Protein backbone atom coordinates (compact mmCIF):
# COMPACT_ATOMS: atom_id res chain seq x y z
CA UNK A 1 0.00 0.00 0.00
CA UNK A 2 1.20 3.52 -0.81
CA UNK A 3 1.98 5.48 2.36
CA UNK A 4 1.37 9.22 1.77
CA UNK A 5 4.22 11.66 2.29
CA UNK A 6 2.06 13.17 5.02
CA UNK A 7 2.42 10.08 7.18
CA UNK A 8 6.16 9.76 6.60
CA UNK A 9 6.67 13.40 7.48
CA UNK A 10 4.51 13.04 10.55
CA UNK A 11 6.37 10.04 11.91
CA UNK A 12 9.80 11.38 11.09
CA UNK A 13 9.29 14.93 12.33
CA UNK A 14 7.71 14.31 15.71
CA UNK A 15 10.72 12.44 16.97
CA UNK A 16 12.81 15.61 17.11
CA UNK A 17 10.33 17.55 19.22
CA UNK A 18 11.48 18.00 22.81
CA UNK A 19 9.30 18.72 25.84
CA UNK A 20 9.98 22.46 25.63
CA UNK A 21 7.96 25.40 24.34
CA UNK A 22 7.48 25.35 20.58
CA UNK A 23 7.30 28.66 18.69
CA UNK A 24 4.42 29.51 16.38
CA UNK A 25 5.55 29.08 12.75
CA UNK A 26 3.32 31.89 11.44
CA UNK A 27 4.59 34.41 13.99
CA UNK A 28 8.20 33.68 13.04
CA UNK A 29 7.49 35.35 9.69
CA UNK A 30 6.74 38.55 11.64
CA UNK A 31 9.91 38.07 13.67
CA UNK A 32 7.85 37.60 16.83
CA UNK A 33 8.01 34.68 19.19
CA UNK A 34 4.73 33.22 20.50
CA UNK A 35 4.38 29.78 22.00
CA UNK A 36 2.37 27.35 19.86
CA UNK A 37 -0.65 25.50 21.28
CA UNK A 38 -1.81 23.56 18.20
CA UNK A 39 -0.35 21.80 15.18
CA UNK A 40 -2.14 21.76 11.81
CA UNK A 41 -2.12 18.27 10.28
CA UNK A 42 -2.62 19.71 6.78
CA UNK A 43 -0.19 22.64 6.78
CA UNK A 44 2.27 20.91 9.13
CA UNK A 45 2.71 24.15 11.05
CA UNK A 46 2.61 25.11 14.70
CA UNK A 47 0.03 27.76 15.68
CA UNK A 48 -0.31 30.06 18.66
CA UNK A 49 -3.70 31.04 20.07
CA UNK A 50 -4.20 34.05 17.78
CA UNK A 51 -2.97 32.26 14.64
CA UNK A 52 -5.24 29.34 15.49
CA UNK A 53 -8.21 31.74 15.43
CA UNK A 54 -7.08 33.13 12.07
CA UNK A 55 -6.65 29.59 10.74
CA UNK A 56 -10.25 28.76 11.66
CA UNK A 57 -11.59 31.98 10.10
CA UNK A 58 -9.88 31.50 6.74
CA UNK A 59 -12.11 29.70 4.25
CA UNK A 60 -9.22 27.67 2.82
CA UNK A 61 -8.03 26.40 6.22
CA UNK A 62 -11.11 26.37 8.48
CA UNK A 63 -11.67 22.64 7.92
CA UNK A 64 -8.07 21.67 8.68
CA UNK A 65 -7.68 19.39 11.66
CA UNK A 66 -5.68 20.77 14.57
CA UNK A 67 -4.20 18.72 17.37
CA UNK A 68 -2.69 19.85 20.65
CA UNK A 69 1.06 20.14 21.14
CA UNK A 70 0.91 17.40 23.77
CA UNK A 71 -0.78 15.05 21.29
CA UNK A 72 1.71 16.00 18.58
CA UNK A 73 4.59 14.98 20.84
CA UNK A 74 3.01 11.60 21.49
CA UNK A 75 2.31 10.63 17.88
CA UNK A 76 5.78 9.17 17.41
CA UNK A 77 4.65 6.24 19.58
CA UNK A 78 1.39 5.65 17.75
CA UNK A 79 1.30 2.65 15.41
CA UNK A 80 -0.43 3.17 12.06
CA UNK A 81 -2.70 0.20 11.44
CA UNK A 82 -2.89 -1.12 7.89
CA UNK A 83 -4.98 -4.16 8.82
CA UNK A 84 -8.61 -4.39 9.81
CA UNK A 85 -9.01 -4.60 13.59
CA UNK A 86 -12.19 -6.69 13.18
CA UNK A 87 -11.09 -9.24 10.57
CA UNK A 88 -7.27 -9.08 10.57
CA UNK A 89 -7.26 -8.42 6.82
CA UNK A 90 -5.47 -5.80 4.78
CA UNK A 91 -7.31 -2.47 4.47
CA UNK A 92 -7.92 -2.11 0.73
CA UNK A 93 -11.00 0.12 0.44
CA UNK A 94 -12.27 3.41 1.83
CA UNK A 95 -15.97 4.26 2.28
CA UNK A 96 -16.41 8.00 1.90
CA UNK A 97 -19.99 7.86 3.19
CA UNK A 98 -18.92 6.39 6.52
CA UNK A 99 -15.32 7.67 6.55
CA UNK A 100 -14.03 4.19 7.23
CA UNK A 101 -11.26 1.99 5.84
CA UNK A 102 -12.44 -1.48 4.82
CA UNK A 103 -11.03 -4.93 4.24
CA UNK A 104 -12.37 -7.57 1.84
CA UNK A 105 -14.73 -8.84 4.56
CA UNK A 106 -16.06 -5.42 5.65
CA UNK A 107 -16.90 -4.40 2.08
CA UNK A 108 -19.60 -6.96 1.17
CA UNK A 109 -20.94 -7.57 4.67
CA UNK A 110 -21.24 -4.00 5.97
CA UNK A 111 -20.87 -1.64 3.02
CA UNK A 112 -22.31 -3.56 0.07
CA UNK A 113 -24.95 -0.90 -0.54
CA UNK A 114 -22.58 2.07 -0.22
CA UNK A 115 -22.04 3.85 -3.53
CA UNK A 116 -18.99 5.90 -2.56
CA UNK A 117 -16.34 3.24 -1.91
CA UNK A 118 -12.89 3.78 -3.43
CA UNK A 119 -9.76 1.61 -3.48
CA UNK A 120 -6.82 2.57 -1.29
CA UNK A 121 -3.82 2.57 -3.60
CA UNK A 122 -1.38 4.91 -5.24
CA UNK A 123 -4.25 6.63 -7.08
CA UNK A 124 -6.14 7.47 -3.89
CA UNK A 125 -6.04 11.13 -2.93
CA UNK A 126 -4.16 11.90 0.25
CA UNK A 127 -7.20 13.59 1.80
CA UNK A 128 -8.96 10.40 2.88
CA UNK A 129 -5.78 8.69 4.00
CA UNK A 130 -4.73 11.72 6.01
CA UNK A 131 -8.02 11.61 7.88
CA UNK A 132 -7.59 7.89 8.50
CA UNK A 133 -4.06 8.28 9.87
CA UNK A 134 -4.96 11.19 12.13
CA UNK A 135 -8.14 9.43 13.27
CA UNK A 136 -6.10 6.37 14.29
CA UNK A 137 -3.56 8.57 16.07
CA UNK A 138 -6.27 10.49 17.91
CA UNK A 139 -7.92 7.24 18.94
CA UNK A 140 -4.67 6.15 20.54
CA UNK A 141 -4.01 9.52 22.13
CA UNK A 142 -7.45 10.65 23.22
CA UNK A 143 -9.88 7.77 23.19
CA UNK A 144 -8.16 4.98 25.08
CA UNK A 145 -7.29 6.99 28.21
CA UNK A 146 -10.91 8.10 28.56
CA UNK A 147 -12.74 4.86 27.92
CA UNK A 148 -13.15 4.07 31.62
CA UNK A 149 -15.68 6.56 32.99
CA UNK A 150 -14.45 5.91 36.54
CA UNK A 151 -11.35 7.93 35.62
CA UNK A 152 -13.30 10.99 34.41
CA UNK A 153 -13.81 14.07 36.57
CA UNK A 154 -15.24 17.56 36.06
CA UNK A 155 -13.41 20.72 37.08
CA UNK A 156 -15.45 23.92 37.25
CA UNK A 157 -14.19 26.66 34.92
CA UNK A 158 -16.90 29.25 35.48
CA UNK A 159 -20.49 29.72 36.50
CA UNK A 160 -22.61 31.58 33.96
CA UNK A 161 -25.15 34.03 35.31
CA UNK A 162 -27.81 34.39 32.62
CA UNK A 163 -28.88 38.01 32.27
CA UNK A 164 -32.46 38.35 33.51
CA UNK A 165 -34.13 40.62 30.96
CA UNK A 166 -37.63 39.27 30.71
CA UNK A 167 -38.61 35.63 30.40
CA UNK A 168 -35.85 33.01 30.18
CA UNK A 169 -36.31 29.45 28.92
CA UNK A 170 -33.02 27.76 28.00
CA UNK A 171 -33.59 24.73 25.77
CA UNK A 172 -30.21 24.28 24.06
CA UNK A 173 -26.59 25.34 24.39
CA UNK A 174 -23.31 25.14 22.49
CA UNK A 175 -19.61 26.00 22.80
CA UNK A 176 -18.33 27.98 19.81
CA UNK A 177 -14.85 27.40 18.32
CA UNK A 178 -13.71 30.75 19.75
CA UNK A 179 -14.70 29.59 23.23
CA UNK A 180 -17.86 31.69 23.48
CA UNK A 181 -20.99 30.10 24.91
CA UNK A 182 -24.39 30.16 23.21
CA UNK A 183 -27.77 29.52 24.82
CA UNK A 184 -31.06 29.07 22.94
CA UNK A 185 -33.72 31.17 24.69
CA UNK A 186 -37.05 29.62 23.68
CA UNK A 187 -39.19 32.72 24.29
CA UNK A 188 -41.00 35.37 22.29
CA UNK A 189 -37.79 37.41 22.13
CA UNK A 190 -36.48 35.01 19.45
CA UNK A 191 -32.82 35.29 20.38
CA UNK A 192 -29.67 33.42 21.27
CA UNK A 193 -27.69 34.58 24.28
CA UNK A 194 -23.91 34.84 23.89
CA UNK A 195 -21.41 34.75 26.75
CA UNK A 196 -17.63 34.76 26.93
CA UNK A 197 -15.63 31.72 28.04
CA UNK A 198 -15.34 33.28 31.50
CA UNK A 199 -19.10 33.80 31.77
CA UNK A 200 -19.44 37.48 30.86
CA UNK A 201 -22.52 38.53 28.89
CA UNK A 202 -21.67 39.61 25.32
CA UNK A 203 -25.10 40.17 23.81
CA UNK A 204 -28.09 38.59 22.10
CA UNK A 205 -28.37 37.36 18.53
CA UNK A 206 -31.73 37.84 16.84
CA UNK A 207 -32.99 34.80 14.91
CA UNK A 208 -35.98 33.91 12.72
CA UNK A 209 -38.30 32.37 15.32
CA UNK A 210 -38.25 30.81 18.79
CA UNK A 211 -34.89 28.93 18.85
CA UNK A 212 -35.00 25.51 20.48
CA UNK A 213 -31.64 23.84 19.81
CA UNK A 214 -28.27 24.76 18.35
CA UNK A 215 -25.24 22.87 17.09
CA UNK A 216 -21.89 24.13 15.82
CA UNK A 217 -21.03 23.40 12.17
CA UNK A 218 -17.70 25.19 11.73
CA UNK A 219 -15.82 28.31 12.75
CA UNK A 220 -18.50 30.60 11.30
CA UNK A 221 -21.77 28.70 11.22
CA UNK A 222 -24.27 27.04 13.48
CA UNK A 223 -27.54 25.23 12.82
CA UNK A 224 -30.70 26.23 14.71
CA UNK A 225 -34.03 24.43 15.12
CA UNK A 226 -37.33 26.23 15.66
CA UNK A 227 -39.58 23.59 17.19
CA UNK A 228 -43.15 23.56 15.92
CA UNK A 229 -42.32 25.98 13.09
CA UNK A 230 -41.17 23.01 10.98
CA UNK A 231 -37.78 24.18 9.77
CA UNK A 232 -34.17 24.63 10.76
CA UNK A 233 -31.57 27.08 9.52
CA UNK A 234 -27.88 27.25 8.78
CA UNK A 235 -26.86 30.52 10.36
CA UNK A 236 -23.62 32.51 10.14
CA UNK A 237 -23.18 33.82 13.67
CA UNK A 238 -20.35 36.15 12.68
CA UNK A 239 -22.32 38.25 10.20
CA UNK A 240 -25.69 37.35 11.79
CA UNK A 241 -27.18 36.13 8.50
CA UNK A 242 -29.22 33.08 7.55
CA UNK A 243 -27.39 31.11 4.87
CA UNK A 244 -30.09 28.53 4.26
CA UNK A 245 -33.56 27.63 5.54
CA UNK A 246 -34.47 23.93 5.39
CA UNK A 247 -38.15 22.98 5.68
CA UNK A 248 -38.72 19.66 7.42
CA UNK A 249 -42.51 19.27 7.01
CA UNK A 250 -42.82 18.49 10.71
CA UNK A 251 -41.91 19.67 14.17
CA UNK A 252 -38.14 20.15 14.35
CA UNK A 253 -36.72 20.18 17.85
CA UNK A 254 -33.31 18.59 18.38
CA UNK A 255 -30.27 18.42 16.11
CA UNK A 256 -26.62 17.41 16.29
CA UNK A 257 -23.62 17.62 13.96
CA UNK A 258 -20.76 15.22 13.41
CA UNK A 259 -18.25 14.79 10.62
CA UNK A 260 -19.95 17.28 8.31
CA UNK A 261 -23.43 15.80 8.68
CA UNK A 262 -26.42 17.30 10.50
CA UNK A 263 -28.79 14.92 12.30
CA UNK A 264 -32.28 16.29 12.93
CA UNK A 265 -34.86 14.53 15.13
CA UNK A 266 -38.34 14.45 13.61
CA UNK A 267 -40.59 11.37 13.66
CA UNK A 268 -37.49 9.71 12.30
CA UNK A 269 -33.96 11.06 12.14
CA UNK A 270 -33.15 12.96 8.96
CA UNK A 271 -29.54 13.37 7.89
CA UNK A 272 -28.35 16.43 5.95
CA UNK A 273 -24.98 17.52 4.69
CA UNK A 274 -23.48 20.74 5.98
CA UNK A 275 -25.07 22.72 3.11
CA UNK A 276 -28.55 21.55 4.09
CA UNK A 277 -29.03 18.90 1.39
CA UNK A 278 -30.93 15.85 2.62
CA UNK A 279 -28.90 12.64 2.49
CA UNK A 280 -31.01 9.94 4.12
CA UNK A 281 -33.43 8.98 6.88
CA UNK A 282 -33.31 6.25 9.48
CA UNK A 283 -35.29 5.17 12.50
CA UNK A 284 -33.98 5.44 16.03
CA UNK A 285 -35.87 5.43 19.28
CA UNK A 286 -35.59 8.57 21.35
CA UNK A 287 -38.35 10.96 22.18
CA UNK A 288 -36.42 14.16 22.09
CA UNK A 289 -32.66 14.42 22.44
CA UNK A 290 -29.87 13.11 20.19
CA UNK A 291 -26.10 13.39 19.99
CA UNK A 292 -24.09 12.32 16.95
CA UNK A 293 -20.61 10.82 16.79
CA UNK A 294 -18.66 9.71 13.74
CA UNK A 295 -20.01 6.17 13.71
CA UNK A 296 -22.78 6.25 16.30
CA UNK A 297 -25.91 8.11 17.29
CA UNK A 298 -27.02 8.44 20.91
CA UNK A 299 -30.65 9.04 21.88
CA UNK A 300 -32.24 9.79 25.24
CA UNK A 301 -35.83 8.64 25.65
CA UNK A 302 -37.37 10.47 28.58
CA UNK A 303 -40.71 8.65 28.29
CA UNK A 304 -39.11 5.19 28.31
CA UNK A 305 -36.40 6.26 30.73
CA UNK A 306 -33.46 4.97 28.73
CA UNK A 307 -30.49 5.97 26.62
CA UNK A 308 -29.75 4.08 23.39
CA UNK A 309 -26.74 3.85 21.08
CA UNK A 310 -27.22 3.14 17.36
CA UNK A 311 -24.87 2.58 14.47
CA UNK A 312 -25.30 4.64 11.32
CA UNK A 313 -27.59 2.02 9.82
CA UNK A 314 -30.07 2.50 12.66
CA UNK A 315 -29.22 -0.75 14.42
CA UNK A 316 -29.34 -0.60 18.21
CA UNK A 317 -25.95 -1.43 19.75
CA UNK A 318 -26.82 -0.99 23.41
CA UNK A 319 -29.33 0.60 25.77
CA UNK A 320 -28.87 1.93 29.27
CA UNK A 321 -31.53 1.91 32.00
CA UNK A 322 -30.80 2.46 35.67
CA UNK A 323 -32.61 3.85 38.70
CA UNK A 324 -29.90 6.48 38.98
CA UNK A 325 -31.13 8.20 35.81
CA UNK A 326 -34.74 9.33 35.83
CA UNK A 327 -36.23 11.29 32.93
CA UNK A 328 -33.05 11.47 30.75
CA UNK A 329 -32.93 14.66 28.71
CA UNK A 330 -29.99 16.65 27.35
CA UNK A 331 -27.26 14.42 25.90
CA UNK A 332 -23.74 14.79 24.51
CA UNK A 333 -20.83 12.47 23.77
CA UNK A 334 -17.06 12.67 23.94
CA UNK A 335 -14.66 11.27 21.29
CA UNK A 336 -14.55 7.93 23.11
CA UNK A 337 -18.28 7.37 22.77
CA UNK A 338 -18.87 8.01 26.47
CA UNK A 339 -22.23 9.73 26.90
CA UNK A 340 -23.07 12.68 29.14
CA UNK A 341 -26.78 12.86 29.98
CA UNK A 342 -28.83 14.86 32.45
CA UNK A 343 -31.78 13.48 34.40
CA UNK A 344 -34.59 15.97 34.89
CA UNK A 345 -36.27 14.06 37.70
CA UNK A 346 -33.15 12.46 39.20
CA UNK A 347 -31.54 15.95 39.18
CA UNK A 348 -28.12 14.78 38.07
CA UNK A 349 -25.55 14.51 35.31
CA UNK A 350 -24.09 11.08 34.65
CA UNK A 351 -21.50 9.74 32.22
CA UNK A 352 -22.37 6.42 30.58
CA UNK A 353 -19.42 4.32 29.41
CA UNK A 354 -19.01 3.77 25.67
CA UNK A 355 -20.34 0.20 25.87
CA UNK A 356 -23.42 1.15 27.92
CA UNK A 357 -22.47 -1.22 30.73
CA UNK A 358 -21.55 1.19 33.51
CA UNK A 359 -21.76 4.84 34.48
CA UNK A 360 -20.43 7.51 36.81
CA UNK A 361 -22.42 10.23 38.53
CA UNK A 362 -20.62 13.51 37.86
CA UNK A 363 -22.96 16.20 39.24
CA UNK A 364 -25.98 16.49 41.53
CA UNK A 365 -28.34 19.43 41.11
CA UNK A 366 -30.66 21.24 43.47
CA UNK A 367 -34.24 20.00 43.86
CA UNK A 368 -35.60 23.19 42.31
CA UNK A 369 -33.44 22.74 39.21
CA UNK A 370 -34.78 21.51 35.86
CA UNK A 371 -31.73 20.04 34.07
CA UNK A 372 -32.12 20.69 30.35
CA UNK A 373 -29.12 20.94 28.04
CA UNK A 374 -25.51 19.81 27.80
CA UNK A 375 -22.85 20.38 25.13
CA UNK A 376 -19.34 18.94 24.76
CA UNK A 377 -16.42 20.58 22.95
CA UNK A 378 -13.94 17.94 21.79
CA UNK A 379 -11.20 20.43 20.91
CA UNK A 380 -10.86 21.70 24.47
CA UNK A 381 -12.52 18.86 26.41
CA UNK A 382 -15.03 21.25 27.94
CA UNK A 383 -18.64 20.64 28.93
CA UNK A 384 -21.39 23.26 29.08
CA UNK A 385 -24.49 22.62 31.18
CA UNK A 386 -27.71 24.58 31.62
CA UNK A 387 -30.98 24.15 33.41
CA UNK A 388 -34.22 25.37 31.85
CA UNK A 389 -34.57 28.51 33.97
CA UNK A 390 -31.00 29.64 33.32
CA UNK A 391 -30.26 29.93 37.06
CA UNK A 392 -27.83 27.02 37.01
CA UNK A 393 -25.42 27.23 34.04
CA UNK A 394 -21.76 26.31 34.17
CA UNK A 395 -18.73 25.46 32.04
CA UNK A 396 -16.52 22.55 33.13
CA UNK A 397 -13.19 21.10 32.10
CA UNK A 398 -13.45 17.35 31.52
CA UNK A 399 -10.40 15.69 33.06
CA UNK A 400 -9.30 12.29 31.77
CA UNK A 401 -6.85 10.58 34.10
Secondary structure, DSSP 8 states (H G I E B T S, - for coil): ----HHHHHHHHHGGG--SS--B-HHHHTTT---B--EEETTTTEEE-HHHHHHHHHSTTTTT--EEEHHHHHHGGG-----B-TTT--B--EEETTTTEEE-HHHHHHHSTT-S-EEE-STTS-HHHHHHHHHHHHHIIIIIGGGS-GGGEEEEEEEEE----SS---EEEEEE-TTS-EEEEE-STT-EEEEE-TTS-EEEEEE-SS---EEEE-SSSEEEEE-BTT-EEEEEETTTTEEEEEEE-SS-B--EEEETTEEEEESSSEEEEETTS-EEEEE----SSEEEE-SSEEEEEETTTTEEEEEETTS-EEEEE--TT--SEEEEEE-TTS-EEEEETTTTEEEEE-TTSS-EEEEEE--TT--EEEEEEETTTTEEEEEETTSSSEEEEEEEE-
